[in-house]
Amino acid sequence: MRLWEWLLTGVCVLAVLWPALEGRRPRRGIAATVLVAVLAWQFLAEGFRWQLWGLYGVALGMALGDVFTGERHLVSYQRIRRAALGLLGILLVVTPVWALPIVEIPPPTGPYQVATTSLELSGVDRIEEYGPHPGTFRRLMVQAWYPARAPEDSEPLTPWVADLDVVGPAMAESFGLPGFFLNHTRFTPSHSYAEADPYRGEIPVIIYSHGWRLFRNAAVHQMESLASHGYLVIAVDHPYGSVATVFGDGEIARLDPEALPDSEEVGDEAFEEAAIRLLETFSEDVRLVIRGLEQGVSGPFGRLAEMADLDRLGIYGHSLGGGAAVRTCLLEPACRVVAALDGWVEPITSSVLSGELDVPSMFIRSDPWRELENDHVLRGLVERSNRRTYWIGVQNTVHSDFTIAPVISPLGSRLGLRGTMPAAQVFAVVDHYLVEFFDRHLLGVGGRELTEAPPAGVLFELIP
């Protein structure tokens, strides 16, 4: 709980216990003044939060009771009842505050400060297939994180999602929740500064592709951590495959459910065709980023392109984005290494999947995904490769553990947001392997820990 939550809860508890312990209410108006003052300051400092509805009601109710109750003395049974019922009521109304607290993103683990910036790309040879206006040129929003020198007077840390007023409700509604359900995450800062000066010199590039119904910041902790270790990290927002993409001119591309329809509604064949087309779209989005970087400072990335060493390019992703990363590296000569977290590779066409994955690779899989046919397809691709593969299973995890979802709530495992492995442990494991893998194969340093005894809860195999 945050400072203003503790203060508001504390004055409510005091307003309950004072009359119960003293046997009389304080002078009329004292409790009301304190309650309303703290309530007002919370509104001014933080704004409205739906998790505090109950606490708002309790505070206002006790303030009104303090003003309008004539009898100021309480007999013994009234004192006991007030203490018991009052404290129980406060406990109940603060439960949402505990269950859905302000999200705290794990700090980056590297030595560098991190800066971030967003920009738009457009492919003049790419026609949009999704959304309300198919046939127009496809546009992308991407976000870059990079090691930087943040001056002492830098602007405050950026929000973890720049367009949370749009993305937050879209994310909540995509899971059948009210649009306001995630509005408290607007108080969550990232660990990145806005457009601070980058370090001079070329550094390796890592491109990230998110999963279906997610968005570019869905694994912001991974982006920041990799950037803090000396990488230029670029995450793609895939329009109509993300919950919502907000372009620079304010236009919003919301999730297109028809891009990946329910197989029970359209049948397996139509679903498979849609999945193939969508994965190819995600993959071509990643390739558009590569083409943009290749244009140098005159291209869409401007000064960022000066940092990009495209001879050291890695691609990774989650779920559908992981499959897109694999497809891209099967086709794209610029790719040097590939990684996927629960990468969905079944929609890759057989003509592409039959090729050899001629780059080092790492595949991290959650418990449910290690039991799917997709895992056998992926294993077949790995066994046909002559390059080293790190084949990793993380026990007691689920698909969403490889995003920011595990820290959304302490009840995450019961809400289906994470497995039973603690969030901090999941993040540490994934961060460890991502950093070690890219360090070994892009920076040419470290990597020894990749082949040492794995952490608890990790199944590790080196192929070949």
C-alpha beads as a LAMMPS data file, in Angstrom:
LAMMPS data file: protein, C-alpha beads

464 atoms
463 bonds

1 atom types
1 bond types

-500.0 500.0 xlo xhi
-500.0 500.0 ylo yhi
-500.0 500.0 zlo zhi

Masses

1 110.0

Atoms # bond

1 1 1 0.000 0.000 0.000
2 1 1 1.078 3.558 -0.737
3 1 1 1.435 6.509 1.647
4 1 1 -2.002 8.026 0.995
5 1 1 -3.658 4.620 1.226
6 1 1 -2.051 4.071 4.636
7 1 1 -3.039 7.560 5.818
8 1 1 -6.652 7.188 4.701
9 1 1 -6.883 3.726 6.239
10 1 1 -5.204 4.958 9.418
11 1 1 -7.592 7.867 10.007
12 1 1 -10.562 5.558 9.363
13 1 1 -9.236 3.091 11.950
14 1 1 -8.646 5.961 14.390
15 1 1 -12.175 7.249 13.818
16 1 1 -13.519 3.780 14.637
17 1 1 -11.350 3.062 17.679
18 1 1 -11.322 6.444 19.431
19 1 1 -14.988 6.324 20.501
20 1 1 -14.739 2.578 21.156
21 1 1 -11.795 3.006 23.533
22 1 1 -12.764 6.333 25.116
23 1 1 -16.475 5.639 25.390
24 1 1 -17.354 8.942 23.747
25 1 1 -16.969 10.587 20.385
26 1 1 -14.481 13.450 19.969
27 1 1 -15.808 16.985 19.784
28 1 1 -18.197 17.331 16.864
29 1 1 -16.438 18.047 13.581
30 1 1 -12.900 16.988 14.556
31 1 1 -13.098 13.496 13.038
32 1 1 -15.029 14.799 10.031
33 1 1 -12.424 17.476 9.335
34 1 1 -9.527 15.021 9.493
35 1 1 -11.301 12.411 7.360
36 1 1 -12.355 14.862 4.660
37 1 1 -8.927 16.545 4.649
38 1 1 -7.047 13.276 4.098
39 1 1 -9.606 12.194 1.494
40 1 1 -9.202 15.494 -0.360
41 1 1 -5.415 15.324 -0.254
42 1 1 -5.497 11.781 -1.660
43 1 1 -7.668 12.984 -4.554
44 1 1 -5.357 15.913 -5.236
45 1 1 -2.168 13.862 -4.959
46 1 1 -3.204 10.756 -6.879
47 1 1 -6.658 11.187 -8.376
48 1 1 -9.500 8.711 -8.378
49 1 1 -8.847 4.967 -7.990
50 1 1 -11.657 2.443 -8.082
51 1 1 -9.916 0.170 -5.552
52 1 1 -10.544 2.909 -2.966
53 1 1 -14.309 3.165 -3.538
54 1 1 -15.066 1.316 -0.326
55 1 1 -12.576 3.331 1.684
56 1 1 -13.983 6.562 0.238
57 1 1 -17.449 5.476 1.338
58 1 1 -16.317 4.558 4.844
59 1 1 -14.474 7.858 5.287
60 1 1 -17.417 9.949 4.072
61 1 1 -19.898 7.900 6.085
62 1 1 -17.966 8.355 9.314
63 1 1 -17.490 12.060 8.580
64 1 1 -21.247 12.502 8.164
65 1 1 -21.872 10.431 11.287
66 1 1 -19.500 12.607 13.275
67 1 1 -21.349 15.757 12.208
68 1 1 -24.961 14.598 12.514
69 1 1 -24.924 12.094 15.398
70 1 1 -26.346 13.808 18.463
71 1 1 -25.381 11.310 21.156
72 1 1 -21.648 11.555 21.830
73 1 1 -21.361 8.870 24.525
74 1 1 -21.294 5.115 23.897
75 1 1 -22.264 2.385 26.357
76 1 1 -20.156 -0.763 26.641
77 1 1 -21.984 -2.934 24.088
78 1 1 -21.916 -0.064 21.578
79 1 1 -18.176 0.298 22.049
80 1 1 -17.571 -3.416 21.442
81 1 1 -19.885 -3.505 18.427
82 1 1 -18.289 -0.394 16.928
83 1 1 -14.761 -1.773 17.284
84 1 1 -15.603 -5.231 15.917
85 1 1 -17.851 -4.227 13.030
86 1 1 -15.874 -1.096 12.200
87 1 1 -12.541 -2.875 11.926
88 1 1 -14.111 -5.746 9.965
89 1 1 -15.654 -3.260 7.554
90 1 1 -12.357 -1.445 7.034
91 1 1 -10.601 -4.767 6.458
92 1 1 -13.127 -5.638 3.767
93 1 1 -12.934 -2.314 1.945
94 1 1 -9.124 -2.259 1.849
95 1 1 -8.989 -5.765 0.344
96 1 1 -9.153 -4.442 -3.267
97 1 1 -6.253 -2.098 -2.483
98 1 1 -4.171 -5.081 -1.388
99 1 1 -5.367 -7.399 -4.164
100 1 1 -4.669 -4.888 -6.962
101 1 1 -1.862 -2.645 -5.723
102 1 1 0.148 -0.147 -7.715
103 1 1 2.363 -2.294 -9.924
104 1 1 6.102 -2.122 -9.268
105 1 1 8.248 -3.056 -12.238
106 1 1 11.484 -4.867 -11.314
107 1 1 14.510 -2.605 -11.807
108 1 1 16.984 -3.312 -14.613
109 1 1 19.905 -5.507 -13.648
110 1 1 22.602 -3.919 -15.810
111 1 1 25.099 -1.106 -15.117
112 1 1 23.657 1.508 -17.502
113 1 1 20.804 3.950 -17.131
114 1 1 18.049 3.480 -19.693
115 1 1 16.272 5.919 -21.995
116 1 1 13.321 5.317 -24.280
117 1 1 11.634 6.876 -27.281
118 1 1 8.797 5.911 -29.624
119 1 1 8.413 6.452 -33.347
120 1 1 6.294 5.461 -36.316
121 1 1 7.245 3.356 -39.337
122 1 1 5.373 2.898 -42.587
123 1 1 5.943 0.403 -45.346
124 1 1 5.096 1.768 -48.776
125 1 1 5.102 -1.786 -50.121
126 1 1 2.999 -3.169 -47.248
127 1 1 -0.762 -3.149 -47.587
128 1 1 -2.878 -3.308 -44.432
129 1 1 -5.009 -6.458 -44.307
130 1 1 -6.754 -5.859 -40.994
131 1 1 -8.936 -3.334 -39.238
132 1 1 -11.708 -1.096 -40.581
133 1 1 -9.676 0.228 -43.544
134 1 1 -7.850 -2.644 -45.271
135 1 1 -6.012 -1.727 -48.437
136 1 1 -4.177 1.293 -47.011
137 1 1 -0.445 1.317 -46.242
138 1 1 0.408 -0.526 -43.050
139 1 1 1.839 1.629 -40.255
140 1 1 3.727 0.548 -37.130
141 1 1 4.547 2.113 -33.792
142 1 1 7.806 0.963 -32.250
143 1 1 9.509 1.815 -28.981
144 1 1 13.255 1.767 -28.420
145 1 1 15.175 1.419 -25.155
146 1 1 18.906 2.102 -25.051
147 1 1 21.758 2.721 -22.588
148 1 1 22.004 6.433 -21.903
149 1 1 23.499 9.187 -19.810
150 1 1 20.611 10.721 -17.916
151 1 1 21.594 14.173 -16.558
152 1 1 20.719 15.050 -12.994
153 1 1 17.964 17.406 -14.153
154 1 1 16.373 14.790 -16.427
155 1 1 12.638 14.645 -16.786
156 1 1 10.945 12.161 -14.428
157 1 1 10.860 8.513 -15.395
158 1 1 8.401 7.746 -18.164
159 1 1 5.135 5.855 -17.514
160 1 1 5.433 2.154 -18.191
161 1 1 2.830 2.559 -20.971
162 1 1 2.698 5.912 -22.742
163 1 1 -0.920 5.542 -23.898
164 1 1 -2.398 3.809 -20.878
165 1 1 -5.650 5.771 -21.156
166 1 1 -6.270 3.781 -24.346
167 1 1 -4.254 0.594 -23.842
168 1 1 -5.389 0.002 -20.232
169 1 1 -9.141 -0.149 -20.934
170 1 1 -8.516 -2.138 -24.118
171 1 1 -6.445 -4.693 -22.211
172 1 1 -9.044 -5.001 -19.436
173 1 1 -11.941 -5.369 -21.873
174 1 1 -10.084 -7.985 -23.920
175 1 1 -10.192 -10.203 -20.828
176 1 1 -13.850 -9.468 -20.127
177 1 1 -13.168 -6.955 -17.344
178 1 1 -14.530 -3.414 -16.960
179 1 1 -12.499 -0.813 -18.826
180 1 1 -11.471 0.957 -15.616
181 1 1 -10.095 -2.220 -14.039
182 1 1 -6.421 -1.413 -14.718
183 1 1 -6.563 2.365 -14.326
184 1 1 -4.433 2.168 -11.174
185 1 1 -1.415 1.167 -13.281
186 1 1 -1.163 4.781 -14.474
187 1 1 0.789 5.377 -11.257
188 1 1 3.413 2.819 -12.291
189 1 1 6.624 4.421 -13.577
190 1 1 9.106 2.644 -15.758
191 1 1 12.845 2.788 -15.077
192 1 1 13.513 4.721 -18.291
193 1 1 14.115 8.385 -18.994
194 1 1 12.572 10.198 -21.931
195 1 1 14.958 10.527 -24.867
196 1 1 18.162 11.030 -22.861
197 1 1 21.453 11.181 -24.772
198 1 1 22.707 7.735 -25.800
199 1 1 26.232 6.500 -25.281
200 1 1 28.426 6.926 -28.333
201 1 1 29.414 3.933 -30.393
202 1 1 27.652 1.012 -32.018
203 1 1 25.879 -1.568 -29.888
204 1 1 24.020 -4.813 -30.648
205 1 1 20.333 -4.651 -31.559
206 1 1 17.519 -6.804 -30.177
207 1 1 14.023 -6.675 -31.698
208 1 1 11.050 -7.885 -29.643
209 1 1 7.693 -9.079 -30.978
210 1 1 4.748 -9.326 -28.559
211 1 1 2.004 -11.940 -28.524
212 1 1 -1.613 -11.840 -29.703
213 1 1 -3.813 -9.447 -27.677
214 1 1 -0.785 -7.893 -25.980
215 1 1 1.232 -4.737 -26.733
216 1 1 4.808 -3.540 -27.049
217 1 1 5.272 -2.818 -23.311
218 1 1 3.891 -6.174 -22.177
219 1 1 7.395 -7.244 -21.119
220 1 1 8.822 -3.797 -20.383
221 1 1 10.981 -5.205 -17.578
222 1 1 12.816 -7.368 -20.111
223 1 1 13.308 -4.439 -22.507
224 1 1 14.745 -2.227 -19.777
225 1 1 16.994 -4.914 -18.372
226 1 1 18.493 -5.774 -21.762
227 1 1 19.037 -2.077 -22.540
228 1 1 20.767 -1.627 -19.183
229 1 1 23.248 -4.305 -20.266
230 1 1 24.235 -2.391 -23.388
231 1 1 21.694 -3.258 -26.088
232 1 1 19.482 -1.191 -28.355
233 1 1 16.126 -2.901 -27.804
234 1 1 13.225 -2.226 -30.161
235 1 1 9.712 -3.499 -29.443
236 1 1 7.097 -3.544 -32.193
237 1 1 3.434 -2.737 -31.609
238 1 1 1.636 -4.933 -34.161
239 1 1 -1.506 -2.986 -35.170
240 1 1 -4.757 -4.979 -34.966
241 1 1 -2.863 -7.818 -33.274
242 1 1 -2.184 -5.721 -30.165
243 1 1 -5.000 -4.678 -27.843
244 1 1 -4.575 -1.107 -29.079
245 1 1 -1.946 0.850 -30.988
246 1 1 -1.917 4.646 -30.731
247 1 1 -0.178 6.385 -33.626
248 1 1 1.547 9.748 -33.474
249 1 1 -1.409 11.541 -35.065
250 1 1 -3.778 10.151 -32.429
251 1 1 -5.335 7.471 -34.631
252 1 1 -6.049 4.257 -32.723
253 1 1 -5.790 0.765 -34.214
254 1 1 -7.757 -1.506 -31.908
255 1 1 -7.575 -5.287 -31.778
256 1 1 -9.218 -6.925 -34.786
257 1 1 -10.813 -10.141 -33.444
258 1 1 -11.155 -11.443 -37.003
259 1 1 -7.373 -11.464 -37.337
260 1 1 -7.319 -14.610 -35.184
261 1 1 -10.918 -15.857 -34.847
262 1 1 -12.100 -18.540 -32.454
263 1 1 -11.520 -21.957 -34.012
264 1 1 -14.808 -23.227 -32.552
265 1 1 -16.667 -20.512 -34.462
266 1 1 -14.917 -20.677 -37.834
267 1 1 -13.494 -24.210 -37.861
268 1 1 -9.933 -25.482 -37.690
269 1 1 -9.044 -24.838 -41.328
270 1 1 -10.103 -21.174 -41.275
271 1 1 -8.371 -20.687 -37.930
272 1 1 -5.121 -22.154 -39.231
273 1 1 -5.227 -19.961 -42.335
274 1 1 -5.802 -16.869 -40.184
275 1 1 -2.962 -17.839 -37.829
276 1 1 -0.543 -18.316 -40.741
277 1 1 -1.444 -14.943 -42.212
278 1 1 -1.178 -13.144 -38.856
279 1 1 2.182 -14.694 -37.968
280 1 1 3.525 -13.697 -41.383
281 1 1 2.266 -10.150 -40.756
282 1 1 4.047 -10.005 -37.392
283 1 1 7.224 -11.356 -38.984
284 1 1 7.122 -8.842 -41.832
285 1 1 6.627 -6.075 -39.249
286 1 1 9.913 -7.152 -37.663
287 1 1 11.602 -7.152 -41.057
288 1 1 10.286 -3.629 -41.672
289 1 1 12.126 -2.530 -38.516
290 1 1 15.328 -4.060 -39.881
291 1 1 14.884 -2.266 -43.206
292 1 1 14.331 1.001 -41.333
293 1 1 17.554 0.563 -39.364
294 1 1 19.467 -0.234 -42.546
295 1 1 18.577 3.234 -43.893
296 1 1 20.831 4.818 -41.272
297 1 1 20.385 8.333 -39.930
298 1 1 18.392 9.388 -42.996
299 1 1 15.794 6.742 -42.230
300 1 1 12.969 6.688 -39.684
301 1 1 15.231 5.860 -36.726
302 1 1 17.449 8.917 -37.169
303 1 1 20.188 9.113 -34.529
304 1 1 19.206 5.745 -33.091
305 1 1 20.399 4.103 -36.290
306 1 1 23.920 5.396 -35.541
307 1 1 23.932 3.151 -32.482
308 1 1 22.735 0.046 -34.295
309 1 1 25.338 -2.577 -35.129
310 1 1 23.316 -4.694 -37.553
311 1 1 26.072 -7.291 -37.718
312 1 1 24.976 -8.152 -34.173
313 1 1 21.199 -8.429 -34.472
314 1 1 19.029 -10.646 -32.291
315 1 1 15.279 -11.212 -32.470
316 1 1 12.994 -12.633 -29.830
317 1 1 9.351 -12.686 -28.899
318 1 1 6.556 -14.171 -26.849
319 1 1 3.834 -16.537 -28.062
320 1 1 2.778 -15.519 -31.593
321 1 1 5.604 -12.976 -31.484
322 1 1 8.011 -15.787 -30.649
323 1 1 6.852 -17.682 -33.723
324 1 1 7.299 -14.504 -35.757
325 1 1 10.864 -14.219 -34.446
326 1 1 11.612 -17.785 -35.567
327 1 1 10.085 -17.242 -39.013
328 1 1 12.039 -14.019 -39.422
329 1 1 15.320 -15.720 -38.588
330 1 1 14.568 -18.565 -40.990
331 1 1 14.198 -16.011 -43.803
332 1 1 16.235 -12.952 -42.812
333 1 1 20.020 -12.993 -43.432
334 1 1 20.505 -10.116 -40.964
335 1 1 19.384 -12.261 -38.007
336 1 1 22.271 -13.554 -35.894
337 1 1 20.441 -15.138 -32.929
338 1 1 16.837 -15.931 -32.029
339 1 1 14.963 -16.609 -28.794
340 1 1 11.325 -17.297 -28.023
341 1 1 9.275 -17.490 -24.851
342 1 1 6.485 -20.003 -25.472
343 1 1 7.023 -19.359 -29.165
344 1 1 4.025 -20.430 -31.265
345 1 1 5.612 -21.934 -34.376
346 1 1 2.778 -24.126 -35.701
347 1 1 1.460 -21.326 -37.967
348 1 1 4.794 -21.122 -39.810
349 1 1 4.207 -22.640 -43.245
350 1 1 5.867 -25.988 -43.902
351 1 1 7.879 -24.533 -46.782
352 1 1 9.555 -22.124 -44.347
353 1 1 9.649 -24.403 -41.313
354 1 1 11.408 -27.130 -43.285
355 1 1 14.428 -24.869 -43.617
356 1 1 17.418 -24.966 -41.299
357 1 1 17.594 -22.541 -38.387
358 1 1 21.186 -21.522 -38.999
359 1 1 21.650 -19.291 -35.933
360 1 1 22.080 -19.959 -32.198
361 1 1 18.690 -20.189 -30.525
362 1 1 17.059 -20.337 -27.112
363 1 1 13.543 -21.531 -26.340
364 1 1 12.023 -21.002 -22.904
365 1 1 8.724 -22.809 -22.286
366 1 1 6.144 -22.766 -19.516
367 1 1 4.534 -25.908 -18.107
368 1 1 1.380 -25.920 -20.289
369 1 1 3.309 -25.192 -23.475
370 1 1 5.732 -28.063 -22.907
371 1 1 2.755 -30.411 -23.260
372 1 1 1.462 -29.066 -26.588
373 1 1 2.005 -30.370 -30.112
374 1 1 3.670 -27.012 -30.776
375 1 1 6.578 -28.135 -28.593
376 1 1 7.139 -31.202 -30.775
377 1 1 7.103 -29.055 -33.918
378 1 1 9.630 -26.700 -32.347
379 1 1 11.792 -29.606 -31.206
380 1 1 11.877 -30.957 -34.750
381 1 1 13.147 -27.604 -36.023
382 1 1 15.809 -27.521 -33.321
383 1 1 17.044 -31.037 -34.020
384 1 1 17.501 -30.233 -37.716
385 1 1 19.747 -27.297 -36.847
386 1 1 23.519 -27.592 -36.628
387 1 1 23.738 -24.534 -34.384
388 1 1 23.588 -24.514 -30.600
389 1 1 20.153 -24.401 -28.963
390 1 1 19.340 -23.782 -25.310
391 1 1 16.185 -25.798 -24.576
392 1 1 14.693 -24.560 -21.315
393 1 1 11.571 -25.358 -19.334
394 1 1 10.498 -23.255 -16.356
395 1 1 8.430 -25.290 -13.926
396 1 1 5.338 -23.966 -12.127
397 1 1 4.826 -21.250 -14.733
398 1 1 2.075 -20.429 -17.219
399 1 1 2.052 -18.580 -20.541
400 1 1 1.566 -15.104 -19.045
401 1 1 4.524 -15.514 -16.667
402 1 1 6.743 -14.332 -19.515
403 1 1 5.117 -10.870 -19.479
404 1 1 4.612 -8.239 -16.771
405 1 1 1.394 -10.002 -15.654
406 1 1 2.823 -11.781 -12.560
407 1 1 3.196 -8.502 -10.637
408 1 1 -0.320 -7.218 -11.376
409 1 1 -1.705 -8.784 -8.188
410 1 1 -0.598 -10.832 -5.146
411 1 1 -3.510 -13.104 -6.115
412 1 1 -2.002 -13.595 -9.569
413 1 1 -1.848 -17.393 -9.390
414 1 1 -5.531 -17.610 -8.389
415 1 1 -6.552 -15.117 -11.065
416 1 1 -4.659 -17.063 -13.726
417 1 1 -2.134 -14.265 -14.242
418 1 1 0.809 -16.444 -13.257
419 1 1 1.790 -19.898 -12.115
420 1 1 2.813 -20.849 -8.613
421 1 1 6.457 -19.833 -9.024
422 1 1 6.872 -16.447 -7.278
423 1 1 6.932 -13.495 -9.661
424 1 1 10.376 -12.347 -8.522
425 1 1 11.813 -15.798 -9.215
426 1 1 10.243 -16.014 -12.683
427 1 1 11.580 -12.594 -13.607
428 1 1 15.045 -13.453 -12.306
429 1 1 15.170 -16.713 -14.276
430 1 1 14.024 -15.174 -17.557
431 1 1 16.273 -12.124 -17.149
432 1 1 19.232 -14.365 -16.360
433 1 1 18.843 -16.485 -19.476
434 1 1 18.012 -13.633 -21.851
435 1 1 21.010 -11.563 -20.771
436 1 1 23.418 -14.502 -20.712
437 1 1 22.231 -15.755 -24.112
438 1 1 22.518 -12.424 -25.904
439 1 1 25.782 -11.577 -24.117
440 1 1 27.300 -14.842 -25.276
441 1 1 26.182 -14.678 -28.899
442 1 1 26.019 -10.932 -29.633
443 1 1 28.619 -9.401 -27.329
444 1 1 30.894 -12.427 -27.258
445 1 1 31.313 -12.175 -23.491
446 1 1 30.099 -14.207 -20.555
447 1 1 27.684 -16.987 -21.258
448 1 1 29.425 -19.445 -18.950
449 1 1 26.416 -19.479 -16.648
450 1 1 24.267 -20.690 -19.539
451 1 1 25.739 -24.151 -19.223
452 1 1 26.220 -24.270 -15.461
453 1 1 23.775 -25.990 -13.122
454 1 1 20.380 -24.361 -13.781
455 1 1 18.506 -22.461 -11.063
456 1 1 15.845 -24.241 -9.033
457 1 1 12.739 -24.975 -11.059
458 1 1 14.511 -24.868 -14.430
459 1 1 14.869 -27.798 -16.831
460 1 1 17.872 -27.216 -19.072
461 1 1 19.142 -29.051 -22.134
462 1 1 21.894 -28.072 -24.545
463 1 1 21.362 -29.148 -28.160
464 1 1 23.406 -30.465 -29.901

Bonds

1 1 1 2
2 1 2 3
3 1 3 4
4 1 4 5
5 1 5 6
6 1 6 7
7 1 7 8
8 1 8 9
9 1 9 10
10 1 10 11
11 1 11 12
12 1 12 13
13 1 13 14
14 1 14 15
15 1 15 16
16 1 16 17
17 1 17 18
18 1 18 19
19 1 19 20
20 1 20 21
21 1 21 22
22 1 22 23
23 1 23 24
24 1 24 25
25 1 25 26
26 1 26 27
27 1 27 28
28 1 28 29
29 1 29 30
30 1 30 31
31 1 31 32
32 1 32 33
33 1 33 34
34 1 34 35
35 1 35 36
36 1 36 37
37 1 37 38
38 1 38 39
39 1 39 40
40 1 40 41
41 1 41 42
42 1 42 43
43 1 43 44
44 1 44 45
45 1 45 46
46 1 46 47
47 1 47 48
48 1 48 49
49 1 49 50
50 1 50 51
51 1 51 52
52 1 52 53
53 1 53 54
54 1 54 55
55 1 55 56
56 1 56 57
57 1 57 58
58 1 58 59
59 1 59 60
60 1 60 61
61 1 61 62
62 1 62 63
63 1 63 64
64 1 64 65
65 1 65 66
66 1 66 67
67 1 67 68
68 1 68 69
69 1 69 70
70 1 70 71
71 1 71 72
72 1 72 73
73 1 73 74
74 1 74 75
75 1 75 76
76 1 76 77
77 1 77 78
78 1 78 79
79 1 79 80
80 1 80 81
81 1 81 82
82 1 82 83
83 1 83 84
84 1 84 85
85 1 85 86
86 1 86 87
87 1 87 88
88 1 88 89
89 1 89 90
90 1 90 91
91 1 91 92
92 1 92 93
93 1 93 94
94 1 94 95
95 1 95 96
96 1 96 97
97 1 97 98
98 1 98 99
99 1 99 100
100 1 100 101
101 1 101 102
102 1 102 103
103 1 103 104
104 1 104 105
105 1 105 106
106 1 106 107
107 1 107 108
108 1 108 109
109 1 109 110
110 1 110 111
111 1 111 112
112 1 112 113
113 1 113 114
114 1 114 115
115 1 115 116
116 1 116 117
117 1 117 118
118 1 118 119
119 1 119 120
120 1 120 121
121 1 121 122
122 1 122 123
123 1 123 124
124 1 124 125
125 1 125 126
126 1 126 127
127 1 127 128
128 1 128 129
129 1 129 130
130 1 130 131
131 1 131 132
132 1 132 133
133 1 133 134
134 1 134 135
135 1 135 136
136 1 136 137
137 1 137 138
138 1 138 139
139 1 139 140
140 1 140 141
141 1 141 142
142 1 142 143
143 1 143 144
144 1 144 145
145 1 145 146
146 1 146 147
147 1 147 148
148 1 148 149
149 1 149 150
150 1 150 151
151 1 151 152
152 1 152 153
153 1 153 154
154 1 154 155
155 1 155 156
156 1 156 157
157 1 157 158
158 1 158 159
159 1 159 160
160 1 160 161
161 1 161 162
162 1 162 163
163 1 163 164
164 1 164 165
165 1 165 166
166 1 166 167
167 1 167 168
168 1 168 169
169 1 169 170
170 1 170 171
171 1 171 172
172 1 172 173
173 1 173 174
174 1 174 175
175 1 175 176
176 1 176 177
177 1 177 178
178 1 178 179
179 1 179 180
180 1 180 181
181 1 181 182
182 1 182 183
183 1 183 184
184 1 184 185
185 1 185 186
186 1 186 187
187 1 187 188
188 1 188 189
189 1 189 190
190 1 190 191
191 1 191 192
192 1 192 193
193 1 193 194
194 1 194 195
195 1 195 196
196 1 196 197
197 1 197 198
198 1 198 199
199 1 199 200
200 1 200 201
201 1 201 202
202 1 202 203
203 1 203 204
204 1 204 205
205 1 205 206
206 1 206 207
207 1 207 208
208 1 208 209
209 1 209 210
210 1 210 211
211 1 211 212
212 1 212 213
213 1 213 214
214 1 214 215
215 1 215 216
216 1 216 217
217 1 217 218
218 1 218 219
219 1 219 220
220 1 220 221
221 1 221 222
222 1 222 223
223 1 223 224
224 1 224 225
225 1 225 226
226 1 226 227
227 1 227 228
228 1 228 229
229 1 229 230
230 1 230 231
231 1 231 232
232 1 232 233
233 1 233 234
234 1 234 235
235 1 235 236
236 1 236 237
237 1 237 238
238 1 238 239
239 1 239 240
240 1 240 241
241 1 241 242
242 1 242 243
243 1 243 244
244 1 244 245
245 1 245 246
246 1 246 247
247 1 247 248
248 1 248 249
249 1 249 250
250 1 250 251
251 1 251 252
252 1 252 253
253 1 253 254
254 1 254 255
255 1 255 256
256 1 256 257
257 1 257 258
258 1 258 259
259 1 259 260
260 1 260 261
261 1 261 262
262 1 262 263
263 1 263 264
264 1 264 265
265 1 265 266
266 1 266 267
267 1 267 268
268 1 268 269
269 1 269 270
270 1 270 271
271 1 271 272
272 1 272 273
273 1 273 274
274 1 274 275
275 1 275 276
276 1 276 277
277 1 277 278
278 1 278 279
279 1 279 280
280 1 280 281
281 1 281 282
282 1 282 283
283 1 283 284
284 1 284 285
285 1 285 286
286 1 286 287
287 1 287 288
288 1 288 289
289 1 289 290
290 1 290 291
291 1 291 292
292 1 292 293
293 1 293 294
294 1 294 295
295 1 295 296
296 1 296 297
297 1 297 298
298 1 298 299
299 1 299 300
300 1 300 301
301 1 301 302
302 1 302 303
303 1 303 304
304 1 304 305
305 1 305 306
306 1 306 307
307 1 307 308
308 1 308 309
309 1 309 310
310 1 310 311
311 1 311 312
312 1 312 313
313 1 313 314
314 1 314 315
315 1 315 316
316 1 316 317
317 1 317 318
318 1 318 319
319 1 319 320
320 1 320 321
321 1 321 322
322 1 322 323
323 1 323 324
324 1 324 325
325 1 325 326
326 1 326 327
327 1 327 328
328 1 328 329
329 1 329 330
330 1 330 331
331 1 331 332
332 1 332 333
333 1 333 334
334 1 334 335
335 1 335 336
336 1 336 337
337 1 337 338
338 1 338 339
339 1 339 340
340 1 340 341
341 1 341 342
342 1 342 343
343 1 343 344
344 1 344 345
345 1 345 346
346 1 346 347
347 1 347 348
348 1 348 349
349 1 349 350
350 1 350 351
351 1 351 352
352 1 352 353
353 1 353 354
354 1 354 355
355 1 355 356
356 1 356 357
357 1 357 358
358 1 358 359
359 1 359 360
360 1 360 361
361 1 361 362
362 1 362 363
363 1 363 364
364 1 364 365
365 1 365 366
366 1 366 367
367 1 367 368
368 1 368 369
369 1 369 370
370 1 370 371
371 1 371 372
372 1 372 373
373 1 373 374
374 1 374 375
375 1 375 376
376 1 376 377
377 1 377 378
378 1 378 379
379 1 379 380
380 1 380 381
381 1 381 382
382 1 382 383
383 1 383 384
384 1 384 385
385 1 385 386
386 1 386 387
387 1 387 388
388 1 388 389
389 1 389 390
390 1 390 391
391 1 391 392
392 1 392 393
393 1 393 394
394 1 394 395
395 1 395 396
396 1 396 397
397 1 397 398
398 1 398 399
399 1 399 400
400 1 400 401
401 1 401 402
402 1 402 403
403 1 403 404
404 1 404 405
405 1 405 406
406 1 406 407
407 1 407 408
408 1 408 409
409 1 409 410
410 1 410 411
411 1 411 412
412 1 412 413
413 1 413 414
414 1 414 415
415 1 415 416
416 1 416 417
417 1 417 418
418 1 418 419
419 1 419 420
420 1 420 421
421 1 421 422
422 1 422 423
423 1 423 424
424 1 424 425
425 1 425 426
426 1 426 427
427 1 427 428
428 1 428 429
429 1 429 430
430 1 430 431
431 1 431 432
432 1 432 433
433 1 433 434
434 1 434 435
435 1 435 436
436 1 436 437
437 1 437 438
438 1 438 439
439 1 439 440
440 1 440 441
441 1 441 442
442 1 442 443
443 1 443 444
444 1 444 445
445 1 445 446
446 1 446 447
447 1 447 448
448 1 448 449
449 1 449 450
450 1 450 451
451 1 451 452
452 1 452 453
453 1 453 454
454 1 454 455
455 1 455 456
456 1 456 457
457 1 457 458
458 1 458 459
459 1 459 460
460 1 460 461
461 1 461 462
462 1 462 463
463 1 463 464
